[in-house]
């Protein structure tokens, strides 16, 4: 069985300590303020990024760079190793397509090597839990094709629910109308959103008030669990846009349900561009997503 390397992109929001421990190379996703592009050597800490947004500067996100993908992949292939790449949702970006194109080109140049691209159909730690799952299975000695099969079987069971604090960021991205953003903000309406089985963002209703929105994330989780298949030792992730205390509040409620592996991490800037400061999300394995 050939040795293989697990790779992903920075949109997966896997904690850096985990990436280091499991030796997972990361392909950068890009974002920009004005004419300055960030994401590779030049980066902003999440707190700085979200504070810049709070001051009124509006960033833009960009897909990955095929030349960078090729450079990182070719280094691995030259070492005689195969590649399993976990990708950002193809329904939300051209990034997965870029990886697939590079993989096809390199497959012709390195016919003895294999590159498998897994489209997570998810974002942030919704993508990241598949990276972590693959890393655990690889450490157990599972081969690349076996790991890929597990990821494919479980993909539709990765549930993601999130809420944002400012509707105007969703309005800029075309997720809600300008009227909804203005009126909703005036009466303290907070949207609930989810990720569909096709990897798209979908509105799932609204609640009034931040505390109610955070509690509803956990309620949605309770309604969607499948404990016969996915036990309480499975990874649960709480993601946030520079609102750690809110994330801890949600994580605490999840732990009260008996879950033993709860991960908290920032939403990366290239994702946060669209959600804005104050986004909080909950990721877990459960019933099949529709």
MIGU-685812 format. One line per field, with one value per residue: residue number from 1; residue in three letters; chain; x, y, z of N, C-alpha, C, O in turn. Coordinates in steps of 0.02 Angstrom, whole numbers, plus 50000, padded with zeros to 5 digits. Layout:
BEGIN
num	NUM|...
residuo	ala|...
cadena	A|...
nx	X|...
ny	Y|...
nz	Z|...
cax	X|...
cay	Y|...
caz	Z|...
cx	X|...
cy	Y|...
cz	Z|...
ox	X|...
oy	Y|...
oz	Z|...
end
This chain:
BEGIN
num	1|2|3|4|5|6|7|8|9|10|11|12|13|14|15|16|17|18|19|20|21|22|23|24|25|26|27|28|29|30|31|32|33|34|35|36|37|38|39|40|41|42|43|44|45|46|47|48|49|50|51|52|53|54|55|56|57|58|59|60|61|62|63|64|65|66|67|68|69|70|71|72|73|74|75|76|77|78|79|80|81|82|83|84|85|86|87|88|89|90|91|92|93|94|95|96|97|98|99|100|101|102|103|104|105|106|107|108|109|110|111|112|113|114|115|116|117|118|119|120|121|122|123|124|125|126|127|128|129|130|131|132|133|134|135|136|137|138|139|140|141|142|143|144|145|146|147|148|149|150|151|152|153|154|155|156|157|158|159|160|161|162|163|164|165|166|167|168|169|170|171|172|173|174|175|176|177|178|179|180|181|182|183|184|185|186|187|188|189|190|191|192|193|194|195|196|197|198|199|200|201|202|203|204|205|206|207|208|209|210|211|212|213|214|215|216|217|218|219|220|221|222|223|224|225|226|227|228|229|230|231|232|233|234|235|236|237|238|239|240|241|242|243|244|245|246|247|248|249|250|251|252|253|254|255|256|257|258|259|260|261|262|263|264|265|266|267|268|269|270|271|272|273|274|275|276|277|278|279|280|281|282|283|284|285|286|287|288|289|290
residuo	unk|unk|unk|unk|unk|unk|unk|unk|unk|unk|unk|unk|unk|unk|unk|unk|unk|unk|unk|unk|unk|unk|unk|unk|unk|unk|unk|unk|unk|unk|unk|unk|unk|unk|unk|unk|unk|unk|unk|unk|unk|unk|unk|unk|unk|unk|unk|unk|unk|unk|unk|unk|unk|unk|unk|unk|unk|unk|unk|unk|unk|unk|unk|unk|unk|unk|unk|unk|unk|unk|unk|unk|unk|unk|unk|unk|unk|unk|unk|unk|unk|unk|unk|unk|unk|unk|unk|unk|unk|unk|unk|unk|unk|unk|unk|unk|unk|unk|unk|unk|unk|unk|unk|unk|unk|unk|unk|unk|unk|unk|unk|unk|unk|unk|unk|unk|unk|unk|unk|unk|unk|unk|unk|unk|unk|unk|unk|unk|unk|unk|unk|unk|unk|unk|unk|unk|unk|unk|unk|unk|unk|unk|unk|unk|unk|unk|unk|unk|unk|unk|unk|unk|unk|unk|unk|unk|unk|unk|unk|unk|unk|unk|unk|unk|unk|unk|unk|unk|unk|unk|unk|unk|unk|unk|unk|unk|unk|unk|unk|unk|unk|unk|unk|unk|unk|unk|unk|unk|unk|unk|unk|unk|unk|unk|unk|unk|unk|unk|unk|unk|unk|unk|unk|unk|unk|unk|unk|unk|unk|unk|unk|unk|unk|unk|unk|unk|unk|unk|unk|unk|unk|unk|unk|unk|unk|unk|unk|unk|unk|unk|unk|unk|unk|unk|unk|unk|unk|unk|unk|unk|unk|unk|unk|unk|unk|unk|unk|unk|unk|unk|unk|unk|unk|unk|unk|unk|unk|unk|unk|unk|unk|unk|unk|unk|unk|unk|unk|unk|unk|unk|unk|unk|unk|unk|unk|unk|unk|unk|unk|unk|unk|unk|unk|unk|unk|unk|unk|unk|unk|unk
cadena	A|A|A|A|A|A|A|A|A|A|A|A|A|A|A|A|A|A|A|A|A|A|A|A|A|A|A|A|A|A|A|A|A|A|A|A|A|A|A|A|A|A|A|A|A|A|A|A|A|A|A|A|A|A|A|A|A|A|A|A|A|A|A|A|A|A|A|A|A|A|A|A|A|A|A|A|A|A|A|A|A|A|A|A|A|A|A|A|A|A|A|A|A|A|A|A|A|A|A|A|A|A|A|A|A|A|A|A|A|A|A|A|A|A|A|A|A|A|A|A|A|A|A|A|A|A|A|A|A|A|A|A|A|A|A|A|A|A|A|A|A|A|A|A|A|A|A|A|A|A|A|A|A|A|A|A|A|A|A|A|A|A|A|A|A|A|A|A|A|A|A|A|A|A|A|A|A|A|A|A|A|A|A|A|A|A|A|A|A|A|A|A|A|A|A|A|A|A|A|A|A|A|A|A|A|A|A|A|A|A|A|A|A|A|A|A|A|A|A|A|A|A|A|A|A|A|A|A|A|A|A|A|A|A|A|A|A|A|A|A|A|A|A|A|A|A|A|A|A|A|A|A|A|A|A|A|A|A|A|A|A|A|A|A|A|A|A|A|A|A|A|A|A|A|A|A|A|A|A|A|A|A|A|A|A|A|A|A|A|A
nx	50043|50034|50115|50028|49983|49884|49794|49728|49628|49641|49514|49455|49473|49535|49608|49770|49862|49819|49839|49978|50014|49963|50024|49977|49975|49926|49830|49824|49683|49623|49604|49557|49589|49552|49680|49767|49820|49789|49832|49932|50096|50074|49966|49818|49781|49636|49564|49610|49569|49426|49404|49443|49341|49235|49260|49216|49278|49271|49303|49357|49339|49444|49480|49585|49757|49808|49944|50007|49944|49991|50128|50134|50076|50159|50280|50252|50220|50343|50412|50370|50243|50065|49913|49779|49657|49557|49426|49359|49185|49121|49008|49012|49124|49256|49366|49381|49367|49482|49582|49551|49578|49717|49757|49721|49808|49933|49922|49945|50078|50138|50115|50125|50081|49945|49810|49680|49532|49425|49271|49207|49085|49056|49096|49216|49236|49143|49190|49312|49293|49289|49419|49484|49428|49478|49613|49619|49581|49684|49792|49756|49794|49724|49702|49718|49610|49514|49491|49442|49321|49250|49237|49156|49041|48999|48982|48856|48806|48863|48817|48781|48747|48717|48727|48718|48776|48754|48651|48683|48801|48768|48677|48758|48820|48718|48631|48520|48388|48407|48307|48264|48381|48393|48269|48266|48379|48340|48239|48303|48319|48382|48460|48447|48549|48594|48691|48665|48638|48689|48791|48767|48727|48587|48442|48363|48261|48218|48256|48219|48336|48501|48542|48439|48459|48584|48556|48463|48541|48596|48479|48436|48537|48510|48391|48433|48521|48598|48620|48637|48717|48819|48916|48935|49067|49111|49184|49135|49110|49131|49119|49177|49165|49268|49206|49225|49175|49038|49049|49105|48998|48902|48976|48985|48852|48838|48928|48862|48767|48834|48938|49106|49214|49240|49277|49339|49356|49419|49326|49395|49471|49440|49320|49249|49235|49112|49021|49045|49090|49048|48983|48925|48942|48886|48943|48917|48903|48762|48590|48549|48584|48475
ny	49940|50105|50248|50393|50568|50678|50818|50988|51140|51313|51357|51259|51276|51200|51178|51247|51178|51046|51023|51028|50920|50810|50822|50894|50968|51132|51216|51382|51493|51647|51822|51995|52165|52316|52342|52251|52087|51945|51790|51698|51712|51836|51878|51904|51909|51830|51913|52043|52049|52043|52155|52253|52241|52282|52416|52461|52429|52332|52169|52059|51893|51765|51632|51483|51467|51397|51377|51373|51263|51163|51169|51129|51001|50934|50926|50830|50718|50696|50643|50516|50487|50468|50569|50628|50741|50853|50954|51122|51164|51132|51195|51321|51387|51404|51337|51198|51145|51198|51125|50997|51006|51031|50911|50817|50853|50828|50693|50639|50669|50602|50453|50342|50379|50425|50539|50591|50683|50745|50812|50907|50968|51068|51195|51292|51226|51130|51072|51045|50944|50829|50826|50803|50682|50600|50608|50544|50414|50382|50378|50266|50172|50154|50137|50248|50239|50175|50266|50373|50316|50308|50443|50485|50411|50468|50601|50667|50670|50766|50895|51068|51214|51386|51557|51734|51895|52015|52062|52130|52089|51966|52014|52085|51979|51926|51841|51880|52001|52181|52252|52158|52149|52279|52301|52186|52206|52317|52269|52173|52045|51883|51780|51604|51486|51352|51216|51136|50968|50978|51063|51199|51361|51390|51475|51454|51503|51624|51701|51799|51898|51880|51785|51691|51645|51581|51478|51409|51350|51241|51174|51137|51046|50945|50898|50839|50735|50572|50454|50317|50288|50384|50415|50498|50527|50575|50706|50871|51034|51206|51359|51528|51706|51805|51808|51741|51713|51690|51576|51487|51479|51409|51291|51244|51210|51105|51014|50986|50901|50786|50765|50732|50779|50922|51050|51214|51350|51490|51568|51572|51711|51710|51645|51716|51837|51837|51811|51892|51985|51908|51794|51631|51459|51287|51124|50955|50774|50689|50656|50622|50753|50860
nz	50000|49951|50020|50076|50070|50163|50116|50120|50107|50158|50191|50265|50399|50499|50658|50685|50764|50753|50617|50613|50697|50629|50509|50390|50240|50181|50061|50015|50025|49959|50002|49998|50043|49976|49865|49913|49928|50026|50111|50082|50102|50159|50285|50388|50560|50629|50722|50690|50558|50568|50645|50557|50465|50545|50553|50434|50314|50168|50125|49990|49928|49855|49740|49754|49698|49549|49515|49639|49696|49611|49637|49773|49768|49676|49742|49839|49760|49697|49801|49799|49847|49866|49852|49950|49940|50029|49989|49978|49962|49801|49758|49806|49766|49643|49681|49712|49584|49525|49591|49547|49410|49409|49470|49372|49268|49328|49350|49225|49207|49311|49309|49392|49514|49626|49638|49734|49744|49859|49863|49981|49989|50077|50202|50297|50460|50432|50319|50376|50476|50401|50356|50478|50516|50414|50445|50570|50531|50442|50530|50599|50511|50393|50218|50073|49978|50053|50156|50080|50037|50157|50189|50083|50109|50227|50203|50178|50303|50380|50470|50467|50552|50565|50624|50595|50648|50588|50464|50349|50290|50234|50144|50055|49994|49923|49988|50064|50042|50019|50085|50180|50256|50309|50379|50460|50540|50613|50697|50769|50714|50689|50574|50533|50459|50348|50277|50127|50056|49931|49947|49959|50030|50132|50182|50339|50415|50544|50703|50848|50921|50989|51090|51084|50955|50964|51055|50979|50881|50950|50983|50854|50827|50923|50870|50755|50776|50759|50848|50849|50743|50744|50874|51036|51045|50927|50827|50863|50807|50842|50768|50744|50716|50777|50905|51032|51161|51140|51061|51154|51241|51164|51142|51273|51299|51210|51263|51380|51333|51325|51236|51194|51122|51076|50968|50952|50843|50745|50613|50457|50368|50227|50221|50316|50254|50191|50291|50400|50554|50708|50666|50708|50710|50709|50698|50661|50663|50602|50564|50392|50281|50191
cax	50000|50075|50107|49992|49981|49819|49800|49665|49637|49634|49444|49432|49476|49560|49656|49839|49896|49800|49874|50048|50020|49947|50065|49930|49989|49867|49831|49792|49629|49644|49556|49591|49563|49579|49723|49813|49797|49812|49815|49991|50146|50043|49903|49793|49751|49564|49539|49626|49526|49357|49403|49445|49272|49192|49274|49183|49313|49239|49350|49334|49373|49470|49494|49655|49801|49830|50017|50025|49920|50038|50192|50128|50063|50216|50330|50231|50226|50414|50434|50343|50183|50001|49881|49707|49643|49489|49416|49303|49127|49120|48948|49023|49186|49291|49428|49384|49380|49553|49620|49538|49614|49789|49765|49719|49871|49989|49913|49977|50150|50160|50067|50131|50054|49873|49784|49608|49505|49360|49232|49172|49020|49048|49140|49243|49245|49101|49241|49367|49282|49309|49493|49503|49407|49527|49677|49612|49581|49751|49834|49738|49823|49680|49729|49687|49545|49468|49474|49399|49255|49217|49219|49099|48982|48978|48978|48789|48788|48894|48768|48808|48698|48751|48691|48761|48755|48739|48621|48708|48854|48733|48646|48810|48834|48659|48593|48457|48377|48425|48251|48267|48438|48378|48214|48286|48426|48303|48199|48346|48308|48444|48446|48477|48567|48622|48723|48625|48675|48723|48847|48747|48700|48514|48409|48322|48217|48245|48234|48231|48385|48563|48542|48393|48491|48637|48522|48430|48592|48600|48415|48438|48581|48474|48339|48464|48570|48588|48668|48649|48771|48873|48914|48952|49139|49126|49203|49087|49148|49099|49159|49155|49199|49290|49158|49244|49131|48977|49067|49112|48931|48874|49015|48966|48787|48850|48960|48810|48731|48876|48989|49172|49267|49214|49330|49321|49406|49397|49309|49451|49451|49411|49250|49221|49219|49041|48978|49056|49102|48991|48955|48936|48916|48891|48954|48913|48878|48694|48547|48568|48565|48434
cay	50000|50164|50301|50450|50629|50711|50891|51024|51211|51353|51366|51205|51302|51152|51211|51241|51126|50982|51018|51012|50853|50758|50838|50906|51030|51172|51260|51444|51530|51717|51876|52059|52231|52361|52308|52206|52018|51906|51720|51654|51739|51893|51857|51943|51870|51837|51971|52102|52047|52060|52224|52294|52241|52323|52486|52479|52407|52272|52126|52014|51828|51742|51560|51464|51480|51334|51369|51354|51194|51120|51167|51089|50931|50903|50911|50767|50665|50682|50602|50449|50479|50485|50627|50633|50811|50870|51019|51168|51148|51154|51235|51388|51417|51367|51310|51125|51134|51212|51068|50939|51018|51019|50840|50781|50867|50794|50620|50621|50676|50554|50398|50293|50408|50437|50598|50587|50746|50736|50874|50902|51002|51103|51252|51301|51161|51081|51038|51025|50881|50775|50823|50773|50611|50566|50605|50491|50349|50370|50359|50197|50128|50145|50158|50307|50224|50158|50330|50410|50285|50328|50514|50489|50383|50510|50671|50695|50669|50823|50948|51134|51266|51446|51620|51792|51951|52073|52040|52167|52050|51918|52052|52099|51917|51905|51790|51910|52064|52241|52268|52111|52167|52342|52290|52136|52236|52364|52233|52124|51979|51846|51725|51538|51459|51285|51195|51081|50911|50999|51107|51268|51392|51396|51505|51405|51539|51677|51708|51867|51904|51841|51728|51641|51616|51534|51421|51372|51307|51179|51141|51105|50989|50893|50872|50808|50684|50501|50425|50247|50284|50430|50422|50563|50537|50606|50776|50925|51095|51271|51408|51595|51764|51851|51811|51680|51698|51659|51508|51448|51467|51354|51231|51220|51177|51042|50969|50965|50845|50726|50759|50734|50805|50985|51093|51284|51385|51549|51564|51603|51772|51700|51628|51771|51891|51834|51804|51950|51976|51885|51730|51573|51399|51223|51071|50891|50718|50674|50629|50642|50821|50863
caz	50000|49943|50069|50048|50109|50167|50107|50119|50094|50219|50208|50309|50468|50547|50702|50662|50803|50724|50553|50626|50726|50579|50450|50335|50202|50168|50003|50037|49992|49961|50014|49988|50062|49927|49815|49949|49930|50084|50109|50077|50149|50194|50316|50444|50614|50627|50759|50650|50499|50585|50668|50497|50438|50589|50539|50372|50254|50142|50089|49938|49929|49791|49739|49760|49640|49520|49518|49708|49703|49574|49673|49834|49750|49642|49794|49870|49710|49686|49858|49789|49888|49837|49884|49961|49955|50050|49957|49991|49921|49731|49747|49833|49740|49592|49710|49703|49513|49512|49616|49503|49347|49423|49483|49308|49233|49361|49341|49161|49215|49363|49301|49446|49576|49627|49673|49744|49768|49891|49867|50045|49984|50140|50212|50364|50493|50399|50279|50420|50512|50356|50359|50542|50511|50371|50482|50620|50497|50416|50586|50616|50460|50336|50154|50045|49947|50108|50189|50034|50038|50219|50182|50037|50142|50283|50181|50186|50374|50412|50478|50484|50565|50589|50627|50589|50691|50547|50402|50291|50256|50192|50090|50005|49958|49887|50025|50083|50007|50057|50129|50236|50298|50346|50426|50509|50588|50656|50747|50802|50686|50675|50529|50540|50394|50348|50215|50098|50031|49869|49965|49954|50089|50127|50240|50376|50460|50586|50772|50871|50975|50984|51135|51056|50895|50985|51084|50926|50849|50989|50974|50788|50834|50958|50825|50696|50794|50742|50896|50835|50695|50762|50947|51066|51041|50863|50831|50855|50799|50849|50732|50761|50687|50829|50961|51066|51218|51113|51040|51215|51267|51124|51156|51339|51293|51175|51311|51427|51301|51333|51184|51227|51078|51048|50943|50939|50803|50708|50542|50422|50332|50160|50233|50355|50207|50173|50351|50442|50625|50747|50643|50750|50678|50744|50650|50695|50624|50621|50512|50324|50262|50130
cx	50044|50062|50071|49991|49910|49830|49730|49679|49622|49561|49417|49435|49496|49612|49728|49877|49880|49836|49947|50056|50011|49981|50022|49948|49923|49878|49794|49734|49644|49586|49594|49552|49594|49618|49771|49784|49830|49797|49875|50043|50118|49975|49882|49768|49676|49537|49551|49580|49455|49352|49405|49376|49226|49201|49246|49218|49284|49288|49316|49372|49394|49483|49568|49691|49826|49905|50040|50003|49971|50104|50189|50117|50125|50272|50316|50241|50299|50444|50407|50280|50121|49969|49806|49692|49570|49477|49355|49247|49131|49060|48957|49083|49213|49353|49435|49399|49453|49597|49612|49575|49689|49802|49765|49784|49929|49984|49945|50052|50179|50112|50070|50102|49979|49857|49708|49584|49435|49326|49189|49100|49004|49101|49161|49251|49194|49142|49294|49355|49298|49385|49515|49485|49458|49593|49675|49616|49650|49798|49819|49765|49779|49712|49689|49618|49493|49445|49426|49328|49216|49194|49158|49035|48954|48966|48909|48765|48823|48844|48802|48749|48736|48705|48741|48733|48733|48714|48651|48764|48822|48700|48697|48825|48774|48617|48526|48450|48398|48370|48252|48324|48423|48325|48234|48333|48390|48265|48236|48332|48375|48427|48478|48491|48597|48655|48686|48670|48712|48780|48832|48722|48625|48487|48363|48279|48254|48219|48249|48281|48444|48562|48497|48424|48544|48607|48490|48479|48596|48536|48412|48483|48544|48422|48369|48513|48548|48637|48680|48708|48832|48869|48938|49028|49159|49142|49142|49128|49104|49145|49133|49196|49213|49237|49166|49197|49066|48991|49074|49044|48898|48910|48996|48899|48793|48881|48911|48768|48772|48928|49058|49228|49241|49272|49302|49376|49375|49373|49362|49427|49418|49339|49215|49204|49144|48995|48986|49072|49039|48958|48973|48904|48928|48892|48954|48891|48808|48655|48569|48540|48525|48460
cy	50062|50214|50360|50508|50657|50786|50922|51097|51250|51368|51313|51224|51250|51186|51196|51187|51056|50971|50999|50941|50799|50772|50845|50971|51066|51217|51324|51466|51604|51764|51942|52117|52281|52323|52258|52136|51981|51832|51673|51679|51796|51871|51906|51894|51881|51899|52036|52106|52070|52132|52272|52297|52285|52397|52508|52458|52339|52230|52088|51948|51808|51667|51547|51474|51414|51323|51346|51282|51146|51113|51122|51015|50898|50886|50843|50709|50646|50641|50531|50434|50499|50542|50615|50704|50820|50942|51056|51154|51176|51197|51307|51424|51374|51333|51235|51109|51147|51153|51009|50946|51004|50945|50800|50791|50828|50718|50596|50623|50625|50494|50345|50317|50420|50502|50591|50653|50732|50804|50869|50927|51039|51157|51257|51232|51109|51040|51008|50960|50822|50768|50786|50698|50572|50558|50550|50422|50332|50347|50288|50147|50116|50172|50215|50293|50208|50220|50370|50382|50305|50401|50522|50464|50430|50583|50702|50697|50725|50881|51013|51182|51327|51507|51677|51849|52012|52050|52074|52130|51997|51953|52068|52038|51889|51853|51815|51976|52123|52260|52223|52130|52229|52330|52241|52163|52282|52327|52174|52053|51947|51786|51659|51513|51390|51272|51134|51024|50927|51047|51181|51295|51402|51428|51455|51440|51592|51671|51779|51865|51856|51779|51672|51607|51565|51471|51378|51328|51239|51139|51104|51043|50931|50859|50829|50752|50615|50462|50351|50239|50326|50444|50490|50574|50568|50681|50821|50989|51156|51322|51478|51648|51816|51862|51748|51662|51667|51587|51462|51432|51408|51289|51201|51184|51110|50991|50944|50908|50781|50716|50774|50763|50866|51031|51163|51315|51444|51530|51604|51664|51759|51676|51686|51832|51894|51833|51863|51934|51951|51821|51675|51513|51337|51167|51004|50837|50700|50643|50657|50712|50819|50917
cz	50000|50000|50037|50098|50106|50162|50110|50101|50158|50238|50255|50383|50520|50592|50682|50700|50775|50657|50562|50650|50673|50511|50388|50300|50183|50107|50022|49993|50004|49975|50008|50018|50014|49874|49847|49955|49988|50072|50106|50127|50191|50220|50371|50497|50612|50663|50720|50589|50515|50611|50609|50464|50480|50575|50471|50309|50232|50102|50032|49945|49859|49796|49748|49694|49611|49522|49588|49721|49671|49612|49734|49818|49719|49691|49827|49822|49697|49743|49853|49829|49848|49877|49890|49983|49973|50031|49983|49941|49850|49715|49770|49802|49683|49617|49700|49630|49495|49533|49569|49437|49355|49434|49419|49268|49263|49355|49276|49167|49264|49362|49356|49512|49569|49665|49675|49774|49795|49898|49930|50040|50048|50147|50285|50397|50472|50350|50324|50457|50468|50353|50423|50543|50470|50407|50534|50587|50468|50472|50609|50565|50400|50273|50124|50016|50000|50144|50145|50034|50100|50214|50137|50070|50196|50264|50195|50258|50414|50412|50498|50493|50589|50588|50620|50631|50651|50478|50340|50254|50211|50133|50035|49963|49921|49922|50050|50046|50051|50106|50191|50284|50340|50399|50480|50561|50637|50712|50777|50778|50669|50631|50551|50470|50401|50281|50189|50076|49967|49883|49960|50020|50079|50191|50273|50429|50499|50657|50793|50930|50968|51028|51109|50996|50914|51015|51031|50887|50884|50984|50907|50790|50868|50913|50769|50713|50771|50784|50885|50787|50716|50837|50971|51071|50974|50872|50819|50852|50808|50816|50746|50726|50740|50882|51002|51123|51196|51092|51100|51245|51230|51139|51224|51338|51258|51223|51363|51399|51302|51279|51213|51185|51041|51031|50931|50896|50767|50638|50504|50382|50265|50165|50268|50312|50194|50234|50398|50515|50660|50722|50693|50716|50720|50693|50687|50645|50649|50564|50443|50308|50198|50083
ox	50087|50006|50083|49997|49879|49870|49680|49735|49595|49548|49362|49403|49477|49656|49745|49920|49924|49861|49974|50100|50047|49968|50029|49937|49872|49928|49736|49736|49674|49528|49655|49490|49655|49592|49810|49730|49891|49756|49869|50037|50134|49932|49923|49737|49653|49493|49507|49555|49428|49301|49374|49356|49183|49155|49251|49192|49274|49313|49255|49430|49364|49496|49609|49661|49861|49928|50086|50039|49990|50132|50234|50146|50140|50306|50361|50267|50315|50496|50419|50265|50124|49995|49773|49712|49525|49512|49306|49260|49143|49059|48915|49091|49195|49390|49489|49438|49482|49643|49660|49600|49719|49852|49805|49810|49970|50034|49971|50087|50238|50074|50022|50099|49952|49886|49675|49612|49390|49350|49140|49058|48947|49144|49128|49271|49199|49130|49318|49403|49318|49411|49559|49523|49478|49626|49724|49651|49671|49839|49862|49760|49794|49745|49634|49571|49435|49386|49377|49280|49156|49138|49113|48982|48894|48941|48905|48711|48813|48831|48846|48708|48783|48653|48799|48673|48698|48752|48644|48772|48847|48697|48681|48841|48778|48572|48479|48499|48406|48384|48242|48315|48439|48335|48220|48328|48408|48260|48206|48334|48419|48384|48531|48448|48621|48648|48678|48732|48761|48814|48878|48699|48603|48506|48328|48263|48313|48168|48287|48268|48436|48580|48515|48416|48547|48630|48489|48459|48599|48537|48389|48468|48548|48412|48334|48544|48489|48689|48729|48745|48889|48825|48958|49050|49217|49117|49104|49175|49047|49204|49073|49254|49176|49223|49120|49182|49041|48950|49053|49034|48868|48878|48992|48891|48757|48862|48916|48736|48747|48960|49067|49284|49223|49312|49248|49435|49314|49397|49374|49368|49371|49300|49158|49163|49116|48936|48938|49067|48983|48911|49029|48846|48973|48849|48987|48863|48797|48683|48602|48482|48541|48432
oy	50071|50221|50376|50499|50660|50814|50888|51114|51223|51389|51320|51192|51256|51221|51140|51153|51013|50917|50958|50905|50749|50737|50806|51025|51034|51252|51321|51458|51621|51749|51943|52118|52287|52277|52227|52127|51985|51814|51614|51667|51803|51849|51944|51843|51936|51934|52079|52160|52113|52165|52325|52350|52321|52437|52566|52468|52295|52253|52087|51948|51830|51641|51593|51487|51377|51266|51306|51243|51096|51059|51082|50971|50840|50836|50804|50656|50587|50609|50490|50376|50541|50561|50595|50725|50798|50987|51026|51135|51236|51231|51350|51484|51316|51303|51210|51064|51110|51134|50974|50896|50969|50918|50753|50745|50799|50683|50540|50583|50608|50485|50307|50279|50424|50516|50586|50677|50711|50848|50832|50910|51041|51165|51229|51185|51051|50980|50952|50924|50769|50713|50743|50657|50517|50506|50513|50377|50275|50302|50253|50086|50072|50224|50230|50331|50225|50227|50398|50420|50318|50417|50562|50492|50431|50622|50758|50721|50731|50911|51014|51191|51321|51507|51669|51850|52055|52021|52048|52139|51984|51925|52064|52043|51835|51823|51776|52004|52116|52281|52246|52127|52231|52348|52251|52145|52286|52353|52129|52006|51978|51746|51660|51518|51371|51311|51085|51029|50894|51070|51222|51256|51421|51409|51417|51412|51604|51639|51814|51834|51799|51725|51613|51547|51511|51416|51316|51275|51187|51078|51047|50992|50874|50799|50788|50724|50600|50440|50324|50190|50305|50481|50533|50625|50585|50713|50812|50997|51158|51328|51487|51637|51864|51919|51707|51604|51621|51543|51405|51377|51364|51237|51140|51134|51063|50933|50888|50871|50728|50664|50821|50772|50863|51049|51170|51309|51449|51481|51662|51667|51795|51686|51703|51874|51949|51852|51882|51876|51971|51797|51672|51516|51335|51163|50997|50852|50695|50608|50708|50727|50778|50926
oz	50044|50024|49979|50158|50053|50199|50102|50082|50206|50294|50282|50424|50578|50566|50664|50671|50773|50644|50525|50627|50673|50462|50340|50328|50171|50102|50045|49932|50054|49963|50012|50017|50010|49844|49813|49982|49998|50030|50124|50187|50249|50181|50397|50480|50596|50637|50717|50571|50481|50600|50610|50440|50453|50585|50452|50254|50274|50050|50026|49966|49810|49851|49749|49642|49646|49530|49594|49753|49701|49618|49747|49851|49735|49682|49840|49840|49687|49735|49897|49843|49804|49930|49842|50037|49936|50054|50006|49884|49839|49664|49755|49812|49676|49577|49682|49616|49455|49497|49554|49410|49315|49410|49411|49238|49227|49354|49272|49135|49260|49408|49364|49561|49514|49716|49623|49823|49758|49933|49932|50082|50071|50104|50329|50363|50491|50341|50313|50469|50493|50348|50420|50568|50489|50400|50543|50612|50471|50462|50636|50575|50359|50274|50147|50028|49993|50161|50169|50033|50096|50233|50151|50059|50208|50305|50221|50273|50474|50360|50541|50448|50629|50556|50638|50647|50677|50439|50284|50194|50156|50078|49975|49904|49892|49892|50057|50022|50111|50162|50247|50345|50399|50457|50539|50620|50695|50767|50807|50818|50640|50648|50583|50426|50455|50234|50226|50076|49950|49837|49958|50063|50025|50246|50239|50481|50489|50670|50761|50982|50945|51004|51112|50987|50884|51000|51036|50863|50852|50980|50904|50758|50845|50917|50739|50667|50763|50760|50911|50790|50707|50860|50932|51098|50965|50918|50772|50890|50784|50835|50758|50708|50749|50902|51008|51134|51229|51103|51098|51272|51261|51147|51231|51372|51275|51223|51388|51437|51283|51277|51251|51209|50983|51075|50902|50911|50760|50609|50519|50363|50248|50118|50252|50332|50188|50229|50432|50535|50642|50752|50718|50695|50762|50649|50738|50592|50709|50522|50439|50320|50154|50029
end
